[in-house]
Amino acid sequence: MMILKKGRKNPNQHLFVFCPHCGEQTLSTGSLKSFSCKNCSFNFYINTASAGIALIFNENNELLVTRRRYDPAKGMLDFPGGFSEPGETIEDSLKREVKEELDLDISKLTYFSSCPNKYIYKQVTYNIIDFAFICKVKGFDKIKAQDDISDYYFIELLKIDKNQFGLDSPKMIIDQLLTSSKIADKFNFSDRP
Ligand SMILES: [Zn+2]
């Protein structure tokens, strides 16, 4: 077992032990994300995946929050968004995900911050970098919970309980929003497109 600096280990080293190229049980981890075969020198990486988070405020400056339909963190709160597909920009993926989850069309995306996240699905740990954007929506008439969310809520930022969120990055985003004391002025939430 290779112990990496700061005591961090490749979180998937126990799962990936057979080489996908030669089939021998000679796979080992070289870093937090890489694997190499001692038998045939095959190498592969589970690189950090990119995802988008949509921060959508309504006309009352309440933030749109969703409830996760599936694991990980099934039943916990989340923000709209999701993983980028190959070939997409983060903005493209966020527009697609919000449309899929809530049937909303977002526009005027303004970058807010990025947060690392861990996403464990079917035992595999994926390292994620979440990019959060403040987004505008023309209207909420069509909004409905679908796809991988089971419900949605508009909650005043100060009343959001971050412990109701299942993943780490939304909690960090909430902290960042709360410490951005002039954020309402900066982004002019009530300025509808
Ligand atoms: Zn091999």
Boltz pocket constraint, residues with backbone or C-beta under 6 A from the ligand:
constraints:
  - pocket:
      binder: B
      contacts: [[A, 19], [A, 20], [A, 21], [A, 22], [A, 23], [A, 24], [A, 26], [A, 37], [A, 38], [A, 39], [A, 40], [A, 41], [A, 42]]
      max_distance: 6.0
